[in-house]
């Protein structure tokens, strides 16, 4: 079995055991491995424009706000924007700061025909550490995965 198939199988099992209503849940390292090994896989970063600009982005990720800063109003065009950038047949992994908004985006995508929608656990910055700071304990940045300043 290929590494990608093993990751997808683990992601599906993780989601099933947690009772998640979407196809899978992947760690940041698993998400990056899938991006590198599968042609029809997408990361959709659902953070705000401010987060992309000031915190950083994953190379080649699709950027679609789930909510807009500063008021954090929901993006009424999220699904339309998603459908223009990502085929519903593709594996699509949603990323946010810590895994909460991406969880909600994965649910909505699943409800609208994205059968391989997944959440990237821990998010881009991860959980706060003992100093109340993100980016060190877990998440995309702490895993040392590729990203660039927006």
N, C-alpha and C positions, 0 to 999 in steps of 0.2 A: 504494500500500500504506500502511495506517495505521501510525502510530508504534508502536502496541501489537503489530501483526503483525510489524513489522521487529524489535522487541525479542525477541519469541518466536522468530523465525527465527534471530536471532543467538545466543540462548540455547541453542537446540537444536544449532546448528552447533558452538558452544563445547563443549558436553557430548560431542557425537559425536567431535570431534577429540581430546578428552582421554580418551576411552574411559570416560566416566562411565555408570553403570548406571541413570540417571534422565533425565527429559525435558530438563532444561536447567540452565544456570548463569547467573545474572544478577548484575550489579554492583548495589550499593545504589541508585544513581540509576535504573537500569533497573527495579528492583523498585518503587520509589516511583512511577515513571511508569506502570507496569502497574496499581498500586493506584488511581491517579487516573483511569485510562481504561477499565478493564474492570470490569463489575459482579460477576462471579463469580471474583474473585481474592482470595486470603487470604495474609497473612503469619502464620506460626506461629513464635513466638519460643520456642525450646527451651532457653533458659538456665534457671538456677535461680531460685527465689523471691528469694534473696539478691541476685542480679544485677539482677533487675527492680526490687527495692526500692532498692538502693544505687547502681546505675549508671544506670538509666533504661530506658524502654520506648518503642517506636514506637506512636503513637496507633492505635487500632483493631486492633492485632495480637492474635491469639489467643495466650494464654500457656499452654503445656503443657510442663512440665519433661521433659527427656530423661533427666537424672540429677539427683539431689537432693543439695544441700549439707547438711552438710559431708562426708559420707562418699562422695559421688558415686556412690551406688548407682543402678543403672538403674531407671527408672520402669516397673514391670510393667504399668501401666494406660495406657501411652502410646497404643497403637493404639485402645483403647476411647475414650479422651478425644478423640483426633483425629477418629474417626468421628462422635462426637456434635457436633463443632464445624464440620467441613469435609466437604462432599460429595465423594466420590471423583471426580466428574466436573469439579470445579473446578480451576483453576490454584492450586496451593498452593506457596508459597515459604517455605523454612525458614531461620531466622535464629538464630545463636548469637553468641558473643563474637568468634570469628575465622574461622568457616567449617568447623570440624571436626565438631562435634556435629551441625550442620545437614546436613552431608554424609551422616552416618550415618542421620539421620532421613529424608532424602530417599530413601535406598536402601530402608529399611524400608517407607516409604509406597508406593513403587513396587512392592515385592514383594507388597503387599496391595491392589493395584487402583487406586492413584492414578496415572493415566497421565500427568498433567501436574505431577508433583512436581519441584521445582527447589530448588537451593541458592543462597542469597544469598552470593556470594563476599565475602571480607574480613570479614564479620560486622558486629556492632554497634560494637565497639571497634577492630577491625582489628589489624594487626601492631604489634609494639613498635617504637618509634623508636630513635634512637641513644642516648637516655637511658633505655632500657628501659621506656618508658611507652606505653600504648595510647591510642587516641582522637585521635591527631594525624597519623599517617602515611597511613592509609587506613581504610576501613570507613564505616559509616552516620554516625557522629558527625562524622568528619573531612570527609565530603562535605557537611556542613551540612544534612542532611535532617531533617525534623521528628521530634522525640523529646521526651519529658518525663521529669522526675525521678519515680521510682516512689513 
